[in-house]
Every structure is written in C-alpha cells, then in structure tokens.
Amino acid sequence: MLFGPLFAHADKTPDHLAIIDDHGRYTYAQLAAMAAGLGLYLSAQTTQPRIGLLLPSGAGFVASFYGTLLAGKTAVPINFLLGDREVAHIVHDSGVDCVVSIPQLAGRLKDLPLKIIDLMQLPKTPPFAITPRFPTPTSEDVAVLLYTSGSTGLPKGVMLTYGNLQSDVDAAIAHASLQSGHRFLGIVPLFHSFGITAMMLAPIQLGATIIYLARFSPVATLNSIREHKASLVFGTPSMFGALLRLKDAKPQDFESIYAMITGAEPLPATLREAFLKRFGITLYEGYGMSETSPAISLNVPGSNRPGSVGKPVPGAQIRIAGDDGNALALGQIGEIWVKGPMVMKGYHNLPEETAATLTADGYLKTGDLGQVDADGFLYVTGRKKEMIIIAGEKAYPREIEDVILRHPSVAEAAVIGKKDASRGEVIVAFVAPREGQTLQADQLRDFCRDQGLAQWKCPREVTVMPELPKSPTGKIVKRVLAESLNEK
C-alpha cells in the first residue's frame, strides 16, 4: 500500500525514468534503492513513531518519504516557507526528534532539540544491494501527518491514513484518466497535500516520469515544459498567472500538454479566459483540502464546466448543508460537506476541533460555501466565515472579486465584510494594481456597477495596496486585511 508500486516498477521496468530534478535523473531502480537504503537507515535513527522531512521537491524528498514509510514511521512534511514560530510548533506538536533535511534548510531547525540527518551526506544509492523490509500497515494507520499552512492561526496536524491517501490516488487517476505515459511537472511543493498526491503518489503508482523544480519559477517552468515535453502540470492560479505574464511564451510551447490543473485557491475567470485566448490551453479547476487527501472534485478533459470545480471524484459524496445540517435542494447555496474514504482520521492532538469538523455520520464540514447544479458540477462560492450579510442580504466575496478582477488595471483583489451600525456589514475591497497601472476607488466602484453588480454588493470602501498579503502557499490572507480594518 502506497510504497508497493515503487518497487513493482523497479522490478518490472528498472531502467524507466522516474524523476528529473535539479540534481539529475533517476530511474525507478535507483529511486527504489535510495528509498530502501533510507528505510533501513531511518529505522535505526529514532524510536519515535514520526520523522520530519524538511526538504525541497525532488528525488531526495521522494526517497525520504518512501524511506520513512518503509521504516514503519509516519512522514511529517515541514513547510520551509513558514515562519520560525510555526516550524517550532510543528516539531513540538508532532513529537518528532529526527528530521531529514539539507544544509540550505537545516538552519531553520538549529535552535530545536532535534537530530538532523543531512541527506547530502548519505550515498545516493546504497553501497550494497538492500532487500527492502516491507511493513504491513493497515488502512487506518497514519501515513502522513500534514500540517495546514496556518493562515487562520498555528498549523493544525491533519492525520492522513494509508487508506485515505490510497483511495484519493485511485480516485484521481480514474477521474482524470491519468496514464503511465504522461509526464508530470511538479511545481507545487511536496510539503503540500496537492503536491504529495498529484505530483508524487499518483505518478509513481502509474510508473510515470516526474519533473521536479525545487522552487517555482515561471521561466524554469516554461523551459521544463519545452525541454521535457511535460503533459500534466498541476499548479495554483498564481503560478499560472505568472506563466501568462511571460512575454516570450507562445502556444507552441504547450503542444505536449494533456491537462493543466489548478487548485488550492479560486481560479479567477479573467485568468482562465486569458490563458485560453493566448495559449489555446484550458485551465481545469479542481477543489480539495488537506483534510481530504486532498482531491474532492475536478474538471477534466471531456468533463469541464468553467466556473465550477468539476464533478466529485469517485467515492466522494457531497452534501450541500443548511444551517441545520440537512441537505439543500439543487442550486441552493450552503456549506459543502464531504464524505468518503479520503476524509482524514482527524486533527492530531485536537479532539475538540476534530469533533467540530467531523459529523457523527462521517461528513467533513469544509467551511466552504457552494452549490451543485443539475448535472452534478460543484461550485464554490466562498468561505462560510467570510459570507457578508448586508441588511439581511447575503453577499459572497468570490462573486464580487471576480467582477473586480475584470478591471484591466487590477492584478489582485480581496473582499471582506466590515461591521456597520445601520446595515450590519458593508463590503470593503482590497486591490493591488497591475505593474505600471494606477487605481482610483471611485473608478473601481463605478466599474462594478457598470458590470451589473447590484448596488448593495458594490464595495463601500476600496483600499489600494502594492500587493496583498499571502500565505506560504500563495493564498491571500484575509485575516491580515481584516485586522488592518480594526486598526483604523
């Protein structure tokens, strides 16, 4: 389970290319040997049940991940883009006393009571043949303890079992018709659930080739597509937006592409339309979260409805729930609840939060608002906590943000609610202009009205900023914007 396919491919197609990264090329036989050697080594390094991984994307991360599982341990990927306080919290909360890292990142751990294993000091392949010792985990055993980005406070540890991850890998492969001949380009970090499932577990289960970039760069991404003929690219909207801004990119560069799939944050309609117009490439929007391993739904070639996040992957059950928890009718907006084998075991060391998030009948409350149409496509309209109520009327930030982003001078937009004595709340917009452009609040409000947005949905206030605050994964952090309102 999870690690079996790596060794099956190493046995059947040992010379097939598994990984291309910043340091070289690795066949399936070489990758399996690295994982087997690390499994034997790591099992002797700690008696704790979990091992931390503070590593960039590449063969080293993949071998360390599989080696951790082979050692019978739970992998704890650590987001190296987090602050020192968050990294220290992850180390303390997870209980790891051993972290695999590299010198460029290990400095983040220097003040913590840890054994740091320098991956660069270990041989790329073991000096002698190693027969891997396969552990026998159950589907309920935790394979990965994955910490959320902490955009709403300290990171929470999401317990993902072998069964969670395996079921979501199987569902994603079936839903998107992924094939062993595809070449996956990994630009989403492997400390992210999106990266783990889509850019490591799924392609290795298929026996496909993966190209990894240690850090995202639009130029390096375009060059990798050109040079290695990548056919599958998974990224965030901000990453695809950076590709769109490359002046020398042209449609011919994307001739090898089967699908470009975006997730982790909403896909602005303006970006989707501009990418299609310039490159002839459809961006397929998906939806997921760390707590669901992560894929919940996905648009794919042959089943795509722009503006939606696709149909649920096999095994995922969606309930659009009203305030009482009962299912709402088609087309009505409510909280998105998800049930299925991909739903997490719970939050580590947080029983009360686990109980508040998982219902008695097995649904996970996502905190997102959405609706399902008659054909089964899911639409995400925003976060439940971000819904704005103005004189009794409900406004959804994503709808307003999509309108604002149509303004030719707007690069980024975020909408939140501000308390108002007479109307309950009013809408406040934060925007960042495109390079070389200027924005005026009055012009933006007039633009919203001209686009047909109801008067009460048009921003009462507009704040122009050089750029909006973002989390390590590129999401706009609205909590920081809301705090700035309280400071005024």
C-alpha positions as CSV (number, residue, x, y, z in Angstrom):
1,M,0.0,0.0,0.0
2,L,1.5,3.3,-1.2
3,F,5.1,2.1,-1.4
4,G,4.3,-1.2,-3.2
5,P,4.0,0.4,-6.7
6,L,7.5,1.9,-6.5
7,F,9.2,-1.4,-6.0
8,A,6.9,-3.2,-8.5
9,H,8.0,-0.7,-11.2
10,A,11.7,-1.0,-10.1
11,D,11.3,-4.8,-10.7
12,K,9.4,-4.7,-14.0
13,T,10.9,-1.6,-15.6
14,P,14.1,-0.8,-13.7
15,D,15.5,1.5,-16.3
16,H,12.4,3.6,-16.8
17,L,13.0,7.2,-15.9
18,A,11.2,8.1,-12.6
19,I,12.4,11.6,-11.8
20,I,14.2,14.5,-13.3
21,D,15.2,17.2,-10.8
22,D,17.7,20.0,-10.3
23,H,20.4,17.5,-9.5
24,G,20.0,14.8,-12.1
25,R,17.9,11.9,-13.5
26,Y,16.8,8.8,-11.5
27,T,15.4,5.5,-12.8
28,Y,12.8,3.5,-10.9
29,A,15.6,1.1,-9.9
30,Q,17.7,3.9,-8.5
31,L,14.8,5.6,-6.7
32,A,13.7,2.3,-5.1
33,A,17.3,1.6,-4.0
34,M,17.5,5.0,-2.4
35,A,14.2,4.5,-0.6
36,A,15.2,1.0,0.6
37,G,18.5,2.3,1.9
38,L,16.9,5.2,3.7
39,G,14.2,2.9,5.2
40,L,16.9,0.8,6.8
41,Y,18.9,3.8,7.9
42,L,15.9,5.8,9.3
43,S,14.5,2.8,11.2
44,A,17.7,2.9,13.4
45,Q,17.7,6.7,13.9
46,T,14.8,7.1,16.3
47,T,12.3,5.2,18.4
48,Q,9.7,7.9,17.8
49,P,6.8,7.0,15.5
50,R,7.2,10.0,13.2
51,I,10.0,11.5,11.2
52,G,10.2,15.1,9.9
53,L,11.0,16.0,6.3
54,L,12.3,19.5,5.7
55,L,13.3,19.2,2.0
56,P,12.7,20.8,-1.4
57,S,10.8,18.9,-4.1
58,G,13.0,16.3,-5.9
59,A,14.3,12.8,-5.7
60,G,15.6,13.4,-2.2
61,F,12.2,14.2,-0.9
62,V,10.6,11.3,-2.6
63,A,13.2,8.7,-1.5
64,S,13.0,10.1,2.1
65,F,9.2,10.0,2.1
66,Y,9.1,6.4,0.9
67,G,12.0,5.5,3.2
68,T,10.1,6.9,6.2
69,L,7.1,4.7,5.3
70,L,9.4,1.6,4.9
71,A,10.9,2.3,8.3
72,G,7.4,1.9,9.7
73,K,7.2,5.6,10.6
74,T,4.7,8.4,9.8
75,A,6.1,11.2,7.5
76,V,5.8,14.8,8.7
77,P,6.5,17.1,5.8
78,I,7.5,20.5,7.1
79,N,6.7,23.6,5.1
80,F,10.0,25.5,4.9
81,L,8.2,28.7,3.9
82,L,6.5,29.0,7.3
83,G,7.9,31.3,10.0
84,D,10.1,30.1,12.8
85,R,7.2,30.0,15.3
86,E,5.1,27.8,13.0
87,V,8.1,25.4,12.3
88,A,8.8,25.1,16.0
89,H,5.1,24.4,16.7
90,I,5.1,21.6,14.1
91,V,8.2,20.0,15.6
92,H,6.8,20.2,19.1
93,D,3.2,19.2,18.3
94,S,4.2,16.2,16.1
95,G,6.8,14.9,18.6
96,V,9.5,14.3,16.0
97,D,13.0,14.1,17.3
98,C,14.6,13.4,13.9
99,V,14.3,15.5,10.7
100,V,15.8,14.7,7.3
101,S,17.0,17.9,5.7
102,I,19.7,19.6,3.6
103,P,22.2,22.3,4.7
104,Q,20.3,25.1,2.9
105,L,17.2,24.4,5.0
106,A,18.6,22.8,8.2
107,G,19.4,26.2,9.7
108,R,15.6,26.6,10.3
109,L,16.0,23.9,13.0
110,K,19.2,25.0,14.7
111,D,17.6,26.0,18.0
112,L,15.3,23.0,18.3
113,P,16.2,19.7,20.2
114,L,16.5,17.5,17.1
115,K,18.7,15.0,15.4
116,I,19.2,16.4,11.9
117,I,20.0,13.9,9.2
118,D,21.9,15.7,6.3
119,L,20.6,14.0,3.2
120,M,23.5,15.3,1.2
121,Q,25.9,13.3,3.4
122,L,24.2,10.0,2.6
123,P,25.1,8.0,-0.6
124,K,22.6,8.5,-3.4
125,T,22.4,4.7,-3.8
126,P,23.3,2.2,-1.1
127,P,26.9,0.7,-1.3
128,F,25.3,-2.8,-1.4
129,A,22.1,-4.3,-2.5
130,I,19.3,-4.0,0.0
131,T,16.2,-6.1,0.1
132,P,13.5,-3.7,1.5
133,R,11.7,-4.8,4.6
134,F,8.1,-4.0,3.9
135,P,6.0,-3.0,6.9
136,T,2.4,-4.2,7.0
137,P,0.3,-1.1,7.8
138,T,-3.5,-1.2,7.9
139,S,-5.6,1.2,6.0
140,E,-6.3,3.0,9.4
141,D,-2.6,3.6,10.2
142,V,-1.5,7.2,9.7
143,A,1.0,7.5,6.8
144,V,1.3,11.3,6.8
145,L,0.9,14.0,9.5
146,L,0.4,17.0,7.3
147,Y,0.2,20.5,8.8
148,T,-2.0,23.2,7.4
149,S,-0.5,26.4,6.3
150,G,-1.6,28.3,9.4
151,S,-3.4,31.1,7.7
152,T,-6.0,31.1,10.5
153,G,-3.6,30.5,13.4
154,L,-1.0,27.9,14.3
155,P,-0.8,25.0,11.8
156,K,-3.1,22.0,12.6
157,G,-1.8,18.5,12.1
158,V,-4.0,16.5,9.7
159,M,-3.8,12.8,10.1
160,L,-4.0,11.1,6.7
161,T,-4.1,7.3,6.8
162,Y,-2.8,4.9,4.2
163,G,-6.4,4.3,3.2
164,N,-7.1,8.0,2.9
165,L,-4.2,8.6,0.5
166,Q,-4.6,5.4,-1.5
167,S,-8.3,5.9,-2.1
168,D,-7.7,9.5,-3.3
169,V,-4.8,8.5,-5.6
170,D,-7.0,5.8,-7.1
171,A,-9.9,8.2,-7.5
172,A,-7.8,11.0,-9.1
173,I,-6.2,8.5,-11.6
174,A,-9.6,7.2,-12.6
175,H,-11.4,10.6,-12.7
176,A,-8.7,12.4,-14.8
177,S,-7.8,9.3,-16.9
178,L,-4.1,9.7,-15.9
179,Q,-1.8,7.4,-17.8
180,S,1.7,6.0,-17.3
181,G,2.9,7.7,-20.4
182,H,2.1,11.2,-19.0
183,R,5.0,13.3,-17.9
184,F,4.1,15.2,-14.7
185,L,5.7,18.6,-14.0
186,G,5.9,19.2,-10.2
187,I,5.7,22.9,-9.4
188,V,3.5,22.5,-6.3
189,P,5.8,21.9,-3.2
190,L,5.8,18.3,-1.9
191,F,5.0,19.6,1.6
192,H,1.6,20.4,0.3
193,S,-1.2,17.8,0.1
194,F,-1.8,18.8,-3.6
195,G,1.9,18.0,-4.3
196,I,2.0,14.8,-2.3
197,T,-1.0,13.2,-4.1
198,A,-0.9,14.7,-7.6
199,M,2.9,15.0,-8.0
200,M,4.3,12.0,-6.2
201,L,1.9,9.2,-5.1
202,A,-0.2,9.2,-8.3
203,P,2.6,9.3,-10.9
204,I,4.7,6.7,-9.0
205,Q,1.7,4.4,-8.8
206,L,1.4,4.8,-12.6
207,G,5.1,4.3,-13.2
208,A,5.2,7.7,-14.9
209,T,8.1,10.3,-15.2
210,I,8.0,13.3,-12.9
211,I,10.0,16.5,-13.4
212,Y,10.5,18.5,-10.2
213,L,11.5,22.1,-9.7
214,A,12.9,22.8,-6.2
215,R,11.4,26.2,-6.2
216,F,8.7,27.6,-8.6
217,S,9.9,29.9,-11.3
218,P,7.8,30.8,-14.3
219,V,10.8,30.8,-16.6
220,A,12.0,27.4,-15.3
221,T,8.5,26.0,-15.6
222,L,8.2,27.1,-19.2
223,N,11.7,25.7,-20.0
224,S,10.8,22.4,-18.4
225,I,7.6,22.1,-20.5
226,R,9.6,22.9,-23.6
227,E,12.6,20.6,-22.9
228,H,10.9,17.6,-21.2
229,K,7.6,17.7,-23.1
230,A,5.6,17.7,-19.9
231,S,2.0,16.7,-20.4
232,L,0.4,17.2,-16.9
233,V,1.0,20.4,-14.9
234,F,-0.6,20.9,-11.5
235,G,-0.4,24.4,-10.1
236,T,-2.1,27.3,-8.3
237,P,-3.8,30.1,-10.1
238,S,-1.0,32.5,-9.1
239,M,1.6,30.1,-10.8
240,F,-0.4,30.0,-14.0
241,G,-0.8,33.8,-13.8
242,A,3.0,34.1,-13.7
243,L,3.3,31.9,-16.8
244,L,0.7,34.2,-18.5
245,R,2.9,37.2,-17.8
246,L,5.9,35.7,-19.6
247,K,6.4,37.8,-22.7
248,D,8.2,35.1,-24.8
249,A,5.7,32.3,-24.0
250,K,3.7,31.1,-27.1
251,P,1.1,28.5,-27.9
252,Q,3.6,26.1,-29.5
253,D,5.3,25.8,-26.1
254,F,2.3,23.9,-24.8
255,E,1.8,21.4,-27.6
256,S,2.7,18.4,-25.3
257,I,0.1,19.4,-22.7
258,Y,-2.7,16.9,-21.9
259,A,-4.1,19.0,-19.0
260,M,-3.1,21.9,-16.8
261,I,-5.0,21.6,-13.5
262,T,-5.3,24.3,-10.9
263,G,-6.3,24.2,-7.2
264,A,-5.5,25.5,-3.7
265,E,-7.2,28.8,-4.3
266,P,-10.1,30.1,-6.6
267,L,-9.3,30.4,-10.3
268,P,-10.3,33.9,-11.5
269,A,-12.4,33.9,-14.6
270,T,-10.2,36.5,-16.2
271,L,-7.1,34.3,-15.8
272,R,-8.9,31.2,-17.2
273,E,-10.2,33.2,-20.2
274,A,-6.8,34.9,-20.9
275,F,-4.9,31.7,-20.7
276,L,-7.2,30.0,-23.2
277,K,-7.2,33.0,-25.5
278,R,-3.4,33.4,-25.6
279,F,-2.2,29.8,-25.5
280,G,-5.3,27.8,-26.5
281,I,-5.0,25.9,-23.2
282,T,-7.9,25.2,-20.9
283,L,-7.1,25.5,-17.1
284,Y,-9.1,22.8,-15.3
285,E,-10.1,23.9,-11.9
286,G,-10.3,21.4,-9.0
287,Y,-11.2,21.5,-5.4
288,G,-9.7,19.9,-2.3
289,M,-8.2,20.4,1.1
290,S,-5.5,18.8,3.3
291,E,-8.3,17.1,5.3
292,T,-9.5,15.2,2.2
293,S,-6.1,14.0,0.9
294,P,-6.8,16.4,-1.0
295,A,-9.0,15.9,-4.1
296,I,-12.7,16.3,-3.8
297,S,-13.8,17.3,-7.2
298,L,-12.1,18.1,-10.5
299,N,-12.8,19.4,-14.0
300,V,-11.1,17.2,-16.6
301,P,-10.8,16.9,-20.4
302,G,-14.2,15.8,-21.6
303,S,-16.0,16.9,-18.4
304,N,-15.4,20.6,-17.8
305,R,-17.8,23.3,-16.8
306,P,-15.9,26.7,-16.5
307,G,-16.7,28.4,-13.2
308,S,-17.3,25.2,-11.4
309,V,-14.7,23.0,-9.6
310,G,-15.9,19.9,-11.5
311,K,-17.7,16.7,-10.5
312,P,-16.8,14.8,-7.4
313,V,-14.0,12.2,-7.7
314,P,-15.1,8.5,-7.3
315,G,-16.0,7.8,-3.7
316,A,-16.6,11.4,-2.7
317,Q,-20.1,12.2,-1.5
318,I,-21.1,15.9,-1.4
319,R,-23.9,17.3,0.8
320,I,-24.8,21.0,0.5
321,A,-25.9,21.6,4.0
322,G,-28.2,24.2,5.5
323,D,-27.7,25.7,9.0
324,D,-29.5,22.7,10.4
325,G,-27.2,20.2,8.7
326,N,-29.9,18.9,6.4
327,A,-29.3,18.7,2.6
328,L,-30.4,21.6,0.5
329,A,-32.0,21.3,-2.9
330,L,-30.0,21.6,-6.2
331,G,-28.9,25.1,-6.9
332,Q,-29.2,26.3,-3.3
333,I,-26.1,27.6,-1.6
334,G,-25.0,26.0,1.7
335,E,-21.9,24.6,3.4
336,I,-20.1,21.9,1.5
337,W,-19.8,18.7,3.4
338,V,-17.8,15.8,2.1
339,K,-17.9,12.1,3.0
340,G,-15.7,9.3,1.6
341,P,-12.6,7.2,2.2
342,M,-10.3,10.2,1.5
343,V,-11.6,12.1,4.6
344,M,-8.9,12.4,7.3
345,K,-8.8,10.4,10.5
346,G,-8.8,13.7,12.5
347,Y,-6.6,16.5,13.8
348,H,-3.6,15.5,15.8
349,N,-3.9,16.4,19.5
350,L,-7.1,18.4,18.8
351,P,-10.0,16.2,19.8
352,E,-12.5,19.1,20.1
353,E,-11.7,20.6,16.7
354,T,-11.9,17.1,15.2
355,A,-15.4,16.6,16.8
356,A,-16.5,20.0,15.5
357,T,-15.3,19.2,11.9
358,L,-16.4,15.6,11.5
359,T,-20.1,14.8,11.9
360,A,-21.4,11.6,13.6
361,D,-22.4,10.2,10.2
362,G,-18.9,10.7,8.7
363,Y,-19.2,14.0,6.9
364,L,-16.4,16.6,7.0
365,K,-17.6,20.2,7.3
366,T,-15.3,22.1,4.8
367,G,-16.2,25.6,5.9
368,D,-16.7,26.4,2.3
369,L,-20.0,27.5,0.7
370,G,-21.2,26.2,-2.6
371,Q,-23.9,24.6,-4.7
372,V,-24.4,21.7,-7.1
373,D,-26.1,22.0,-10.4
374,A,-28.4,19.6,-12.1
375,D,-25.5,17.8,-13.9
376,G,-23.6,17.3,-10.7
377,F,-21.0,20.0,-11.1
378,L,-19.9,21.6,-7.8
379,Y,-19.5,25.4,-7.5
380,V,-17.6,27.0,-4.6
381,T,-18.9,30.5,-3.7
382,G,-16.7,31.3,-0.8
383,R,-15.9,30.6,2.9
384,K,-18.7,30.3,5.3
385,K,-16.9,32.6,7.8
386,E,-16.4,35.2,5.0
387,M,-20.0,35.5,3.9
388,I,-21.2,39.1,4.2
389,I,-24.7,39.9,5.4
390,I,-25.9,43.4,4.4
391,A,-29.3,44.4,5.7
392,G,-30.3,40.7,5.7
393,E,-29.0,40.0,2.2
394,K,-26.1,37.6,1.7
395,A,-23.1,38.5,-0.4
396,Y,-20.3,36.1,-1.4
397,P,-16.8,37.6,-1.7
398,R,-15.8,35.4,-4.6
399,E,-18.6,36.8,-6.9
400,I,-17.5,40.4,-6.2
401,E,-13.8,39.6,-6.5
402,D,-14.4,38.0,-9.9
403,V,-16.1,41.3,-11.1
404,I,-13.3,43.5,-9.7
405,L,-10.6,41.3,-11.4
406,R,-12.2,42.1,-14.7
407,H,-10.9,45.6,-14.4
408,P,-7.9,45.9,-16.7
409,S,-5.7,47.6,-14.1
410,V,-6.4,45.1,-11.2
411,A,-3.9,42.4,-10.5
412,E,-5.2,41.1,-7.2
413,A,-8.4,41.6,-5.2
414,A,-9.9,40.5,-1.9
415,V,-13.3,41.4,-0.5
416,I,-14.3,41.2,3.2
417,G,-17.1,42.5,5.3
418,K,-16.8,45.4,7.8
419,K,-19.2,45.9,10.6
420,D,-21.7,48.8,10.1
421,A,-24.1,50.2,12.6
422,S,-27.0,50.7,10.2
423,R,-26.6,47.7,7.7
424,G,-24.9,45.1,9.8
425,E,-22.0,44.9,7.4
426,V,-20.7,46.7,4.3
427,I,-18.3,45.5,1.6
428,V,-14.7,46.5,1.7
429,A,-12.3,45.7,-1.2
430,F,-8.5,45.5,-1.2
431,V,-6.9,45.6,-4.5
432,A,-3.3,45.6,-6.0
433,P,-2.8,47.3,-9.4
434,R,-1.0,45.7,-12.4
435,E,2.6,46.8,-13.0
436,G,2.6,50.4,-14.2
437,Q,-1.1,51.0,-13.6
438,T,-2.9,53.2,-11.1
439,L,-6.3,52.6,-9.5
440,Q,-8.9,55.1,-8.1
441,A,-11.5,53.9,-5.6
442,D,-14.3,55.8,-7.3
443,Q,-13.5,54.4,-10.7
444,L,-13.5,50.9,-9.3
445,R,-16.9,51.3,-7.7
446,D,-18.3,52.7,-11.0
447,F,-16.8,49.8,-12.8
448,C,-18.6,47.3,-10.5
449,R,-21.9,49.0,-11.2
450,D,-21.2,49.0,-14.9
451,Q,-20.6,45.3,-14.8
452,G,-24.1,44.8,-13.5
453,L,-23.2,44.2,-9.8
454,A,-26.1,45.1,-7.5
455,Q,-25.6,48.4,-5.8
456,W,-25.5,46.9,-2.3
457,K,-22.8,44.5,-3.5
458,C,-20.5,47.2,-4.7
459,P,-17.6,48.0,-2.4
460,R,-18.3,50.8,0.1
461,E,-14.6,51.2,0.6
462,V,-11.6,50.4,-1.6
463,T,-8.0,50.2,-0.3
464,V,-5.2,50.1,-2.9
465,M,-2.1,48.3,-1.9
466,P,1.2,47.4,-3.7
467,E,0.4,43.8,-3.2
468,L,-1.9,41.8,-0.9
469,P,-0.6,39.7,2.0
470,K,-0.2,36.0,1.2
471,S,0.3,32.7,2.9
472,P,3.4,30.5,2.1
473,T,1.2,28.6,-0.5
474,G,0.2,31.8,-2.3
475,K,-3.3,32.3,-0.9
476,I,-4.4,35.9,0.0
477,V,-4.6,36.0,3.8
478,K,-7.8,37.9,4.5
479,R,-7.3,37.7,8.3
480,V,-4.5,40.2,7.9
481,L,-6.7,42.5,5.9
482,A,-9.5,42.2,8.5
483,E,-7.0,43.1,11.2
484,S,-5.9,46.2,9.3
485,L,-9.6,47.4,9.4
486,N,-9.7,47.0,13.2
487,E,-6.5,49.1,13.5
488,K,-8.1,52.1,11.7
